[in-house]
């Protein structure tokens, strides 16, 4: 009976997976039809540029009919498709076609989502589905818009340049994300990677060239630049279409192969179930239980041996893994304690290895790792008792024991020299690449002997070797560093700061300094920015650049941020700040805290501060790194009436995307564009562009880092009315009583 229950459960599960594969196949067929229609409609909409294959309304109409037939068979779009088709049927003008293309682009993720298209039963292909069914069509749409814009009159105007930048920025974002993730997500299936690899690389190269041409056209709008931009953009679009066309058959084969495998597994399960029932009957009837038990015991022993090997060895290189390395170093340290001697641990990290994976793919990266591991094994064998292990990723390690402590350093240096010499020879990546690459490595070294006063655990030694390796990378790569007193002092200082930060607010050591934001014309204060200071009991006054990175690394930055908001609002309500609104910086970790808007709302109500008088400043880069969760939090804060400002504006390329997407109230021009060493304006052209952009979007703008009268006058000439910096005196920081509502710093 248990066998029958298990057999039925397994077959039902396989039937469900087969049904999923069938849904994916239907979705893929619908996407193929939609892709053809998208290409023809885009080409028709872009005909006024004089490029692309000649596509007329009759071709698009034929494709609309094909899509309607597909929709009738498998309704994956429903009302969304009928709404898009109605646009085309109403009018077949290029503008209507452009609106139609917008509707088609929105259908890609919808069809994919409703068909359950994943390509992989373990969901390893979700990024791939996202790239092929959403990001690439959107990128094509934005590139088409940019090309049409280049061919339209009035491009030299501020508004046209803005629209062009927005289109190019959208395309850049989706290409950078989508194209780089395509091979990344498909790396587990070499057959699929081979099918689309060359088209993916061509699309990435030509599309990047097209975007560079768009940027060049903005700076120098002459006919030659225009022609170059349009031509290169067309190449990029054609290669993207080629990529979409070529992936269809490959994905179809993957789904068919998986479906066939599932059907076979169902048949095999049923057969094995029948055999199991028959075997069980034989066991009962003929007493063969003991024989089967012995066979099962032998199988279990073989399996256990294989599992032990896999648990201590790397599957790719065959080297001992991290577990084996830790065990070996444990044994060596125990020998040192009992019999004397010394241990050296070398941490080896390949330099710029990510470039190989990004440019040639993970198969090429695996080939390089296998080749490097063989060379390191040869070095370890020559060195005697040197254990070579793969620690993980592109990190390797060597553990060396010597009974004479005085020899250990010389032997470690000899190993480093041998590693450098071995890696100096190019590594040949096997077919299908047949390409040579040169690899270098950064090496960190840590020692232990019976006289060492430092921690003697394996974790201590590995941590020191790892820290020395990162020091070698920071010092220029392709070199080695020995963990010494200076590194230990920095690590100790960081640990001390992490420890002392706990309870700093409760002990009254934190304070806020308010830097005024002024009207540059008459010096009138319009607001102020709260800047945190730490009055450390032993180190004295510490600036944010000293302790905030440590707080972010330890996670205590959330508690610091809550304290800063509480203290700023308390002092604002008490009239202890400059006039105007109050600005407080918010970190990435705070944006990802789901309770931030609740805390801000409670504090505004408690202190009676109008929400419009409180502004949250977010560093531009943090928005890009923190994704949708941060955007949702900003919208919730905006819903409270709080104002949102982008700090350090101009540093990241994708800024325009967020200006267009989020409810932003203003931007702060980064000080690198304002304060030059000689007291002049550092980048007048960039400042002018940001001011014009903010004015056209009806956003506020404040220049940071204003230090001289000369810079203030230059900003006024460029139309920047507000600024802040050392030219305008700040409210001195003072250690005050800790607000009662301040959160503890964890």
C-alpha positions as CSV (number, residue, x, y, z in Angstrom):
1,X,0.0,0.0,0.0
2,X,2.8,2.6,0.8
3,X,4.4,1.8,-2.6
4,X,1.1,2.4,-4.4
5,X,0.6,5.7,-2.5
6,X,4.1,6.8,-3.4
7,X,3.7,5.8,-7.0
8,X,0.4,7.7,-7.3
9,X,1.9,10.8,-5.8
10,X,5.0,10.7,-8.0
11,X,2.9,10.2,-11.2
12,X,0.5,13.1,-10.3
13,X,3.5,15.4,-9.7
14,X,5.0,14.5,-13.1
15,X,1.6,15.0,-14.8
16,X,1.5,18.5,-13.2
17,X,5.0,19.3,-14.6
18,X,4.0,18.0,-18.0
19,X,1.0,20.3,-18.0
20,X,3.3,23.3,-17.1
21,X,5.6,22.4,-20.1
22,X,2.5,22.3,-22.3
23,X,1.5,25.8,-21.1
24,X,5.0,27.0,-21.8
25,X,4.9,25.6,-25.3
26,X,1.7,27.5,-26.0
27,X,3.1,30.7,-24.5
28,X,6.3,30.4,-26.6
29,X,4.2,30.0,-29.8
30,X,2.2,33.1,-28.9
31,X,5.4,35.0,-28.2
32,X,6.8,34.0,-31.6
33,X,3.8,35.4,-33.3
34,X,3.8,38.6,-31.2
35,X,7.6,39.0,-31.9
36,X,7.0,39.0,-35.7
37,X,4.2,41.5,-35.3
38,X,6.3,43.7,-33.1
39,X,9.2,43.7,-35.6
40,X,7.0,44.6,-38.6
41,X,5.0,47.2,-36.7
42,X,8.2,48.8,-35.4
43,X,9.7,48.9,-38.9
44,X,6.5,50.5,-40.3
45,X,6.5,53.1,-37.5
46,X,10.1,54.0,-38.2
47,X,9.9,54.3,-42.0
48,X,10.1,58.1,-41.9
49,X,13.8,57.7,-41.1
50,X,14.4,56.1,-44.4
51,X,15.9,52.9,-42.8
52,X,14.8,49.4,-42.3
53,X,13.1,46.9,-44.6
54,X,10.1,48.2,-46.5
55,X,7.1,47.2,-44.5
56,X,3.6,48.4,-45.4
57,X,0.3,48.5,-43.5
58,X,-0.8,45.3,-45.3
59,X,2.1,43.3,-43.9
60,X,1.3,44.5,-40.4
61,X,-2.4,43.8,-41.0
62,X,-1.5,40.2,-41.9
63,X,0.5,39.9,-38.7
64,X,-2.4,41.3,-36.7
65,X,-4.7,38.7,-38.2
66,X,-2.2,35.9,-37.3
67,X,-2.0,37.2,-33.7
68,X,-5.8,37.3,-33.5
69,X,-5.9,33.6,-34.6
70,X,-3.3,32.7,-32.1
71,X,-5.2,34.6,-29.4
72,X,-8.4,32.8,-30.3
73,X,-6.7,29.4,-29.8
74,X,-4.9,30.3,-26.6
75,X,-6.2,33.5,-25.1
76,X,-3.1,34.8,-23.2
77,X,-3.6,38.5,-23.8
78,X,-7.4,38.9,-23.8
79,X,-8.7,42.4,-23.4
80,X,-5.1,43.7,-23.5
81,X,-4.6,42.3,-27.0
82,X,-8.0,43.5,-28.3
83,X,-7.3,47.0,-27.0
84,X,-3.9,47.1,-28.8
85,X,-5.4,45.7,-32.0
86,X,-8.2,48.4,-31.9
87,X,-5.5,51.1,-32.2
88,X,-4.3,49.6,-35.4
89,X,-7.7,49.0,-36.9
90,X,-8.8,52.6,-36.1
91,X,-5.9,54.2,-38.1
92,X,-2.9,52.9,-40.0
93,X,-0.8,56.0,-39.8
94,X,2.9,56.0,-38.5
95,X,1.8,57.7,-35.3
96,X,-0.9,55.1,-34.7
97,X,1.7,52.4,-35.5
98,X,3.9,53.9,-32.8
99,X,1.0,53.7,-30.3
100,X,0.4,50.2,-31.5
101,X,4.1,49.2,-30.8
102,X,3.7,50.6,-27.2
103,X,0.7,48.2,-26.7
104,X,2.7,45.3,-28.2
105,X,5.7,46.0,-25.9
106,X,3.4,45.8,-22.9
107,X,2.0,42.4,-24.1
108,X,5.4,40.6,-23.9
109,X,5.6,40.2,-20.1
110,X,1.8,39.7,-19.9
111,X,1.9,36.7,-22.3
112,X,5.0,35.3,-20.6
113,X,3.4,35.6,-17.1
114,X,0.0,34.1,-18.0
115,X,1.6,31.1,-19.8
116,X,3.9,30.3,-16.8
117,X,6.9,30.6,-19.1
118,X,10.0,29.7,-17.1
119,X,12.0,27.3,-19.4
120,X,13.4,25.5,-16.3
121,X,11.6,23.3,-13.8
122,X,13.9,24.7,-11.1
123,X,13.2,28.3,-12.1
124,X,16.9,28.9,-13.0
125,X,15.7,30.6,-16.2
126,X,13.5,33.3,-14.7
127,X,16.1,36.0,-15.6
128,X,16.3,34.5,-19.1
129,X,12.5,34.8,-19.5
130,X,12.6,38.4,-18.3
131,X,15.3,39.3,-20.7
132,X,13.8,37.7,-23.8
133,X,10.2,38.5,-23.2
134,X,10.4,42.0,-21.7
135,X,13.7,43.8,-21.5
136,X,14.8,43.3,-25.1
137,X,11.5,44.3,-26.7
138,X,11.5,47.4,-24.5
139,X,15.1,48.2,-25.5
140,X,14.2,47.9,-29.2
141,X,11.2,50.2,-28.6
142,X,13.3,52.9,-27.0
143,X,16.1,52.6,-29.6
144,X,13.4,53.0,-32.3
145,X,12.1,56.1,-30.5
146,X,15.5,57.6,-30.3
147,X,16.1,57.0,-34.0
148,X,12.8,58.6,-34.9
149,X,13.7,61.6,-32.7
150,X,17.0,62.0,-34.5
151,X,15.2,62.2,-37.8
152,X,12.6,64.8,-36.6
153,X,13.0,68.6,-36.7
154,X,13.8,70.6,-33.7
155,X,16.3,68.2,-32.2
156,X,18.6,71.0,-31.0
157,X,16.0,72.3,-28.5
158,X,16.3,71.6,-24.8
159,X,13.1,69.5,-24.7
160,X,14.2,67.3,-27.7
161,X,17.6,66.7,-26.1
162,X,15.8,65.7,-22.9
163,X,13.5,63.2,-24.7
164,X,16.5,61.8,-26.6
165,X,18.4,61.3,-23.3
166,X,15.4,59.6,-21.7
167,X,15.0,57.2,-24.7
168,X,18.7,56.4,-24.8
169,X,18.8,56.0,-21.0
170,X,15.9,53.5,-21.1
171,X,17.6,51.5,-23.8
172,X,20.9,51.6,-22.0
173,X,19.3,50.3,-18.8
174,X,17.4,47.5,-20.4
175,X,20.3,46.4,-22.6
176,X,22.8,46.5,-19.7
177,X,20.5,44.4,-17.6
178,X,18.9,42.1,-20.2
179,X,21.8,41.3,-22.5
180,X,24.2,40.6,-19.7
181,X,21.7,38.3,-18.0
182,X,20.8,36.2,-21.0
183,X,23.9,34.0,-21.2
184,X,24.2,34.2,-17.3
185,X,20.8,32.6,-17.0
186,X,21.4,30.1,-19.8
187,X,24.8,28.9,-18.7
188,X,23.4,25.6,-17.3
189,X,22.4,24.6,-20.8
190,X,25.4,24.8,-23.2
191,X,23.3,23.9,-26.2
192,X,21.1,27.0,-25.7
193,X,24.1,29.2,-25.0
194,X,25.7,28.1,-28.3
195,X,22.5,28.8,-30.2
196,X,22.3,32.5,-29.2
197,X,25.9,33.3,-28.0
198,X,27.2,35.1,-31.1
199,X,24.0,37.0,-31.8
200,X,24.0,38.2,-28.1
201,X,27.6,39.5,-28.3
202,X,26.9,41.3,-31.6
203,X,23.7,42.8,-30.3
204,X,25.6,44.0,-27.2
205,X,28.4,45.6,-29.2
206,X,26.4,47.3,-31.9
207,X,23.7,48.6,-29.5
208,X,26.4,50.0,-27.2
209,X,27.9,51.7,-30.3
210,X,24.5,53.1,-31.2
211,X,24.0,54.6,-27.7
212,X,27.5,56.1,-27.9
213,X,26.5,57.7,-31.2
214,X,23.3,59.1,-29.7
215,X,25.5,60.7,-27.0
216,X,27.8,62.1,-29.6
217,X,24.9,63.6,-31.6
218,X,23.7,65.5,-28.5
219,X,27.0,67.2,-28.2
220,X,27.5,67.9,-31.9
221,X,24.2,67.9,-33.8
222,X,25.5,68.1,-37.4
223,X,24.3,66.0,-40.4
224,X,27.3,63.7,-40.3
225,X,26.8,62.8,-36.7
226,X,23.1,62.4,-37.4
227,X,23.7,60.0,-40.2
228,X,26.2,58.0,-38.2
229,X,23.9,57.7,-35.2
230,X,20.9,56.6,-37.3
231,X,23.0,54.0,-39.1
232,X,24.6,52.5,-36.0
233,X,21.2,52.5,-34.2
234,X,19.7,50.6,-37.1
235,X,22.4,47.9,-36.8
236,X,21.8,47.5,-33.1
237,X,18.0,47.1,-33.6
238,X,18.5,44.5,-36.4
239,X,20.9,42.5,-34.2
240,X,18.4,42.6,-31.3
241,X,15.6,41.3,-33.7
242,X,18.0,38.6,-34.8
243,X,18.6,37.6,-31.2
244,X,14.8,37.4,-30.5
245,X,14.3,35.3,-33.7
246,X,17.1,32.9,-33.0
247,X,16.1,32.2,-29.4
248,X,12.6,30.9,-30.3
249,X,13.7,27.5,-31.8
250,X,16.3,27.0,-29.1
251,X,13.8,27.6,-26.3
252,X,11.3,25.4,-28.1
253,X,13.8,22.6,-28.2
254,X,14.5,23.0,-24.5
255,X,10.8,22.8,-23.6
256,X,10.2,19.8,-25.9
257,X,13.3,18.0,-24.5
258,X,12.1,18.6,-20.9
259,X,8.5,17.5,-21.8
260,X,9.8,14.3,-23.4
261,X,12.0,13.7,-20.3
262,X,9.0,14.1,-18.0
263,X,6.9,11.7,-20.1
264,X,9.7,9.2,-19.9
265,X,10.1,9.7,-16.2
266,X,6.4,9.0,-15.7
267,X,6.6,5.8,-17.7
268,X,9.8,4.8,-15.9
269,X,8.1,5.5,-12.5
270,X,5.2,3.3,-13.3
271,X,7.4,0.5,-14.5
272,X,9.7,0.8,-11.5
273,X,6.6,0.9,-9.2
274,X,5.3,-2.4,-10.8
275,X,8.8,-3.9,-10.4
276,X,9.0,-2.8,-6.8
277,X,5.6,-4.4,-6.0
278,X,6.6,-7.6,-7.8
279,X,10.0,-7.6,-5.9
280,X,8.2,-7.1,-2.6
281,X,6.0,-10.1,-3.4
282,X,9.1,-12.2,-4.2
283,X,10.7,-11.2,-0.9
284,X,7.7,-12.3,1.1
285,X,7.2,-15.5,-0.9
286,X,10.8,-16.7,-1.2
287,X,12.6,-15.1,1.8
288,X,15.1,-13.1,-0.3
289,X,15.1,-10.3,2.2
290,X,18.6,-11.0,3.5
291,X,20.2,-11.0,0.0
292,X,18.5,-7.7,-0.8
293,X,19.6,-6.2,2.5
294,X,23.2,-7.1,1.7
295,X,23.0,-5.5,-1.7
296,X,21.4,-2.4,-0.3
297,X,24.1,-2.2,2.4
298,X,26.8,-2.3,-0.3
299,X,25.0,0.3,-2.3
300,X,24.6,2.6,0.7
301,X,28.3,2.2,1.5
302,X,29.3,3.2,-2.1
303,X,26.9,6.1,-1.9
304,X,28.3,7.2,1.5
305,X,31.9,7.1,0.0
306,X,30.8,9.2,-2.9
307,X,29.1,11.7,-0.6
308,X,32.2,11.9,1.6
309,X,34.3,12.7,-1.5
310,X,31.8,15.3,-2.8
311,X,31.6,16.9,0.6
312,X,35.4,17.5,0.7
313,X,36.2,18.1,-3.0
314,X,35.3,20.7,-5.6
315,X,33.2,19.3,-8.4
316,X,34.8,21.4,-11.2
317,X,38.5,21.2,-10.4
318,X,38.7,18.1,-8.3
319,X,40.7,20.0,-5.7
320,X,40.0,19.8,-1.9
321,X,37.3,22.3,-1.1
322,X,36.8,24.8,1.8
323,X,35.8,22.0,4.2
324,X,38.9,20.0,3.5
325,X,41.1,23.1,3.8
326,X,39.7,24.0,7.2
327,X,40.3,20.4,8.4
328,X,43.9,20.4,7.1
329,X,44.7,23.8,8.7
330,X,43.2,22.5,12.0
331,X,45.5,19.5,11.9
332,X,48.5,21.7,11.1
333,X,47.9,24.1,13.9
334,X,47.5,21.2,16.3
335,X,50.9,19.9,15.2
336,X,52.4,23.3,15.8
337,X,50.9,23.4,19.4
338,X,52.2,19.9,20.2
339,X,55.5,19.6,18.4
340,X,56.4,23.1,17.3
341,X,56.9,24.4,13.7
342,X,54.9,26.9,11.7
343,X,52.0,27.2,9.4
344,X,51.5,29.5,6.4
345,X,48.2,30.0,4.6
346,X,48.1,31.7,1.2
347,X,44.8,33.2,-0.1
348,X,44.9,33.4,-3.9
349,X,42.3,35.4,-5.8
350,X,42.3,35.7,-9.6
351,X,42.3,39.3,-10.8
352,X,39.5,40.6,-13.1
353,X,38.1,37.1,-13.5
354,X,34.6,38.5,-13.8
355,X,35.6,40.0,-17.2
356,X,36.1,36.5,-18.6
357,X,32.6,35.4,-17.4
358,X,31.0,38.6,-18.7
359,X,32.7,38.6,-22.1
360,X,33.1,34.9,-22.9
361,X,30.6,33.2,-20.6
362,X,30.7,30.8,-17.7
363,X,31.9,27.9,-19.7
364,X,35.0,29.8,-20.6
365,X,35.4,30.8,-17.0
366,X,35.2,27.2,-15.9
367,X,37.9,26.3,-18.4
368,X,40.2,28.9,-17.0
369,X,39.5,27.8,-13.4
370,X,40.3,24.2,-14.3
371,X,43.6,25.2,-16.1
372,X,44.7,27.4,-13.1
373,X,43.9,24.6,-10.6
374,X,46.2,22.2,-12.5
375,X,49.0,24.7,-12.4
376,X,48.5,25.3,-8.7
377,X,48.4,21.5,-8.1
378,X,51.8,21.2,-9.8
379,X,53.2,24.0,-7.6
380,X,51.8,22.4,-4.4
381,X,53.3,19.0,-5.4
382,X,56.7,20.6,-5.9
383,X,56.5,22.3,-2.5
384,X,56.1,19.1,-0.6
385,X,53.5,19.4,2.2
386,X,51.5,22.2,0.5
387,X,47.8,21.6,0.3
388,X,46.0,23.3,-2.6
389,X,42.3,23.9,-2.3
390,X,39.6,25.8,-4.1
391,X,38.0,28.1,-1.5
392,X,35.1,29.1,-3.8
393,X,34.4,31.1,-7.0
394,X,37.8,32.3,-8.3
395,X,39.5,32.0,-4.9
396,X,42.1,29.3,-4.2
397,X,44.2,28.6,-1.1
398,X,47.4,26.9,-0.1
399,X,48.3,25.6,3.4
400,X,51.9,24.9,4.1
401,X,53.5,23.3,7.3
402,X,57.2,23.4,8.2
403,X,58.8,21.9,11.3
404,X,61.4,24.7,11.3
405,X,59.6,28.1,11.8
406,X,62.5,30.1,10.4
407,X,62.0,28.5,7.0
408,X,58.2,29.1,6.6
409,X,58.4,32.7,5.3
410,X,61.0,31.9,2.7
411,X,58.9,28.9,1.5
412,X,55.8,31.0,1.3
413,X,57.6,33.6,-0.8
414,X,58.9,30.9,-3.1
415,X,55.3,29.7,-3.5
416,X,54.2,33.2,-4.4
417,X,57.0,33.5,-7.0
418,X,56.0,30.1,-8.5
419,X,52.4,31.1,-8.7
420,X,53.3,34.4,-10.5
421,X,55.6,32.5,-12.9
422,X,52.9,29.8,-13.6
423,X,50.2,32.3,-14.3
424,X,52.5,34.4,-16.5
425,X,51.9,31.9,-19.3
426,X,48.6,32.5,-21.2
427,X,45.7,30.2,-20.4
428,X,44.1,28.6,-23.5
429,X,40.3,28.3,-23.3
430,X,39.2,25.1,-24.9
431,X,36.7,24.9,-27.8
432,X,34.5,26.5,-28.9
433,X,36.5,29.6,-28.0
434,X,40.1,28.5,-28.7
435,X,41.3,31.8,-27.2
436,X,44.2,32.7,-25.0
437,X,43.9,34.9,-21.9
438,X,46.5,36.1,-19.4
439,X,45.6,35.7,-15.7
440,X,47.2,37.3,-12.7
441,X,46.4,36.8,-9.0
442,X,46.5,38.7,-5.7
443,X,47.9,36.7,-2.8
444,X,47.4,37.3,0.9
445,X,49.7,35.5,3.5
446,X,49.2,34.7,7.2
447,X,51.6,32.8,9.5
448,X,51.3,31.0,12.8
449,X,54.0,29.3,15.0
450,X,54.2,28.2,18.6
451,X,55.2,31.7,19.7
452,X,52.4,33.6,18.1
453,X,50.4,35.7,20.5
454,X,47.5,36.1,18.0
455,X,44.4,34.0,17.8
456,X,45.4,30.4,17.0
457,X,42.2,29.1,15.5
458,X,41.8,28.2,11.8
459,X,39.2,30.9,11.5
460,X,41.7,33.5,12.7
461,X,44.4,32.5,10.2
462,X,42.0,32.3,7.2
463,X,40.5,35.7,8.1
464,X,44.0,37.3,8.2
465,X,45.1,35.7,4.9
466,X,41.8,36.9,3.3
467,X,42.3,40.5,4.7
468,X,45.9,40.5,3.3
469,X,44.6,39.4,-0.1
470,X,42.1,42.3,-0.2
471,X,45.0,44.6,0.8
472,X,47.0,43.3,-2.2
473,X,44.0,43.9,-4.5
474,X,43.6,47.5,-3.2
475,X,47.3,48.1,-3.7
476,X,47.2,47.4,-7.5
477,X,46.6,43.6,-7.9
478,X,49.0,41.0,-9.2
479,X,51.0,41.2,-6.0
480,X,51.2,39.7,-2.5
481,X,50.7,41.1,1.0
482,X,51.6,39.7,4.4
483,X,49.2,40.3,7.2
484,X,51.0,42.5,9.6
485,X,50.5,45.0,12.5
486,X,49.1,47.8,10.3
487,X,46.3,45.6,8.9
488,X,45.7,44.3,12.4
489,X,45.5,47.9,13.7
490,X,43.0,48.9,11.0
491,X,40.9,45.8,11.8
492,X,41.1,46.5,15.5
493,X,40.0,50.1,14.9
494,X,37.1,49.1,12.8
495,X,36.0,46.6,15.5
496,X,36.4,49.2,18.2
497,X,34.2,51.7,16.2
498,X,31.6,49.0,15.6
499,X,31.5,48.2,19.3
500,X,31.5,51.9,20.5
501,X,28.7,52.7,18.1
502,X,26.4,50.5,20.1
503,X,24.6,52.9,22.5
504,X,26.4,56.0,21.2
505,X,23.0,57.8,20.9
506,X,21.9,56.7,24.4
507,X,25.1,58.0,25.9
508,X,24.6,61.4,24.3
509,X,27.7,61.2,22.1
510,X,26.0,62.0,18.8
511,X,25.1,65.5,17.6
512,X,23.7,67.2,14.5
513,X,25.3,70.2,12.7
514,X,22.9,72.1,10.5
515,X,24.4,73.4,7.2
516,X,22.1,76.1,5.8
517,X,20.7,76.1,2.3
518,X,20.5,79.7,1.1
519,X,19.3,81.9,-1.7
520,X,22.6,82.7,-3.5
521,X,21.4,86.2,-4.5
522,X,20.7,87.6,-1.1
523,X,21.9,85.0,1.4
524,X,18.5,84.3,2.8
525,X,18.2,80.9,4.4
526,X,15.6,78.6,2.7
527,X,16.4,75.5,4.8
528,X,19.2,73.4,6.2
529,X,20.7,69.9,6.0
530,X,21.3,67.9,9.2
531,X,24.9,66.5,9.3
532,X,25.8,64.0,11.9
533,X,28.9,64.3,14.2
534,X,30.2,61.8,16.8
535,X,31.9,63.1,19.9
536,X,33.9,59.9,20.6
537,X,35.0,59.8,24.3
538,X,38.6,58.8,23.3
539,X,39.1,59.8,19.6
540,X,37.4,63.2,19.8
541,X,35.2,64.6,17.1
542,X,34.6,62.1,14.2
543,X,33.1,63.1,10.8
544,X,30.5,60.9,9.1
545,X,33.0,59.6,6.5
546,X,34.9,57.9,9.4
547,X,32.1,56.0,11.1
548,X,29.1,55.8,8.7
549,X,30.8,53.2,6.4
550,X,31.5,51.1,9.5
551,X,27.9,51.6,10.7
552,X,26.6,50.5,7.2
553,X,28.8,47.4,7.3
554,X,27.6,46.4,10.7
555,X,23.9,47.2,10.1
556,X,23.8,49.9,12.9
557,X,23.2,52.6,10.3
558,X,19.5,52.1,10.5
559,X,19.5,53.0,14.2
560,X,21.7,56.0,13.5
561,X,19.3,57.2,10.8
562,X,16.3,56.9,13.1
563,X,18.2,58.9,15.7
564,X,19.1,61.6,13.1
565,X,15.5,62.0,12.0
566,X,14.2,62.1,15.6
567,X,16.8,64.7,16.7
568,X,16.4,66.9,13.6
569,X,12.6,67.1,13.9
570,X,12.9,67.7,17.7
571,X,15.3,70.6,17.2
572,X,13.3,71.9,14.3
573,X,10.1,71.9,16.4
574,X,12.0,73.7,19.2
575,X,13.2,76.4,16.8
576,X,16.8,75.3,17.2
577,X,17.6,75.1,13.5
578,X,18.1,77.7,10.7
579,X,14.9,78.9,8.9
580,X,13.1,77.0,6.2
581,X,12.7,73.3,5.7
582,X,14.9,70.6,7.2
583,X,16.8,67.9,5.1
584,X,17.9,64.5,6.4
585,X,20.0,61.9,4.5
586,X,18.5,58.4,4.3
587,X,20.7,55.3,3.6
588,X,20.0,52.3,1.4
589,X,19.4,50.1,4.5
590,X,16.8,52.5,5.8
591,X,15.0,52.6,2.4
592,X,14.8,48.8,2.6
593,X,13.3,48.9,6.2
594,X,9.5,48.5,5.7
595,X,8.8,50.5,8.9
596,X,10.6,53.8,7.8
597,X,7.4,55.6,6.6
598,X,5.6,54.6,9.8
599,X,8.4,56.0,12.0
600,X,8.6,59.2,10.0
601,X,4.9,59.7,10.2
602,X,4.8,59.1,14.0
603,X,7.7,61.6,14.6
604,X,6.1,64.3,12.4
605,X,2.9,64.0,14.3
606,X,4.6,63.8,17.7
607,X,6.6,67.0,17.1
608,X,3.9,68.8,15.2
609,X,6.1,69.4,12.1
610,X,4.3,69.9,8.8
611,X,5.3,67.1,6.4
612,X,6.1,69.7,3.6
613,X,8.8,71.1,5.9
614,X,10.7,67.8,6.0
615,X,12.8,66.5,3.1
616,X,14.4,63.1,2.7
617,X,17.7,63.1,0.7
618,X,18.6,59.9,-1.1
619,X,22.0,59.3,-2.8
620,X,21.5,58.7,-6.4
621,X,23.6,55.5,-6.5
622,X,21.6,53.9,-3.7
623,X,18.4,54.1,-5.8
624,X,20.1,52.1,-8.6
625,X,21.5,49.5,-6.3
626,X,18.4,49.0,-4.1
627,X,15.8,48.5,-6.8
628,X,12.0,48.4,-6.6
629,X,11.8,48.1,-2.7
630,X,13.5,51.5,-2.4
631,X,11.2,53.0,-5.0
632,X,8.1,51.8,-3.1
633,X,9.3,53.2,0.1
634,X,10.0,56.6,-1.5
635,X,6.4,56.6,-2.8
636,X,5.1,55.8,0.6
637,X,7.1,58.7,2.1
638,X,5.8,61.0,-0.6
639,X,2.3,59.9,0.3
640,X,2.9,61.3,3.8
641,X,3.6,64.7,2.2
642,X,7.4,64.5,2.8
643,X,9.6,65.9,0.0
644,X,12.1,63.7,-1.9
645,X,15.5,65.1,-3.1
646,X,18.2,63.3,-5.0
647,X,21.6,63.9,-3.4
648,X,25.0,63.8,-5.3
649,X,23.1,64.2,-8.6
650,X,25.1,63.7,-11.8
651,X,27.4,60.9,-10.6
652,X,25.4,58.0,-12.0
653,X,24.4,57.6,-15.7
654,X,20.9,56.3,-15.0
655,X,19.7,59.5,-13.2
656,X,17.2,60.5,-15.9
657,X,15.3,57.2,-15.5
658,X,14.6,58.1,-11.9
659,X,13.7,61.7,-12.6
660,X,11.2,60.4,-15.0
661,X,9.9,57.5,-12.9
662,X,9.8,58.8,-9.3
663,X,7.9,61.7,-7.6
664,X,11.1,63.8,-7.1
665,X,10.9,67.3,-5.7
666,X,14.5,68.4,-6.4
667,X,18.1,67.5,-7.0
668,X,21.4,68.5,-5.4
669,X,24.3,69.1,-7.8
670,X,27.3,67.0,-6.5
671,X,30.1,69.1,-5.1
672,X,32.6,67.6,-7.7
673,X,30.9,69.7,-10.4
674,X,30.9,72.9,-8.2
675,X,34.1,73.2,-6.1
676,X,37.4,73.5,-8.1
677,X,40.7,73.6,-6.2
678,X,41.4,77.2,-7.4
679,X,38.0,78.5,-6.1
680,X,36.3,78.5,-9.5
681,X,33.4,76.5,-10.8
682,X,34.6,73.0,-11.5
683,X,32.3,72.0,-14.4
684,X,30.1,74.9,-15.7
685,X,28.7,73.0,-18.7
686,X,27.5,70.1,-16.5
687,X,26.0,72.5,-14.0
688,X,24.2,74.4,-16.8
689,X,22.8,71.2,-18.2
690,X,21.5,70.0,-14.8
691,X,19.9,73.4,-14.1
692,X,18.1,73.5,-17.5
693,X,17.0,69.9,-17.0
694,X,15.6,70.6,-13.5
695,X,13.9,73.8,-14.7
696,X,12.2,71.9,-17.6
697,X,11.0,69.2,-15.2
698,X,9.9,71.8,-12.6
699,X,12.3,70.5,-10.0
700,X,14.2,72.3,-7.3
701,X,17.9,72.5,-7.6
702,X,20.6,73.2,-4.9
703,X,24.4,73.3,-5.6
704,X,26.5,71.6,-2.9
705,X,30.1,72.5,-1.9
706,X,29.9,76.3,-2.5
707,X,33.1,77.6,-0.9
708,X,33.9,80.9,-2.6
709,X,32.2,84.1,-3.8
710,X,33.5,83.3,-7.3
711,X,31.6,80.0,-7.3
712,X,28.5,81.7,-6.0
713,X,28.6,84.3,-8.8
714,X,29.2,81.7,-11.4
715,X,26.2,79.6,-10.2
716,X,23.9,82.7,-10.3
717,X,25.0,83.4,-13.9
718,X,24.0,79.8,-14.8
719,X,20.6,80.2,-13.3
720,X,21.2,78.2,-10.1
721,X,19.4,80.2,-7.4
722,X,20.2,78.0,-4.3
723,X,23.3,76.5,-2.7
724,X,25.0,75.3,0.4
725,X,28.6,74.9,1.5
726,X,31.4,76.2,3.7
727,X,30.8,79.8,2.3
728,X,27.7,79.9,4.6
729,X,28.4,79.3,8.3
730,X,26.8,76.2,9.8
731,X,25.1,75.9,13.1
732,X,27.8,74.4,15.4
733,X,27.2,70.8,16.6
734,X,26.5,70.3,20.2
735,X,25.9,67.2,22.2
736,X,22.3,67.4,23.5
737,X,20.1,65.1,25.4
738,X,19.0,62.0,23.5
739,X,15.4,62.2,22.2
740,X,13.1,59.9,24.1
741,X,11.9,58.3,21.0
742,X,15.3,57.6,19.5
743,X,15.8,53.9,18.5
744,X,18.6,52.0,20.0
745,X,21.6,51.5,17.8
746,X,21.9,47.7,17.3
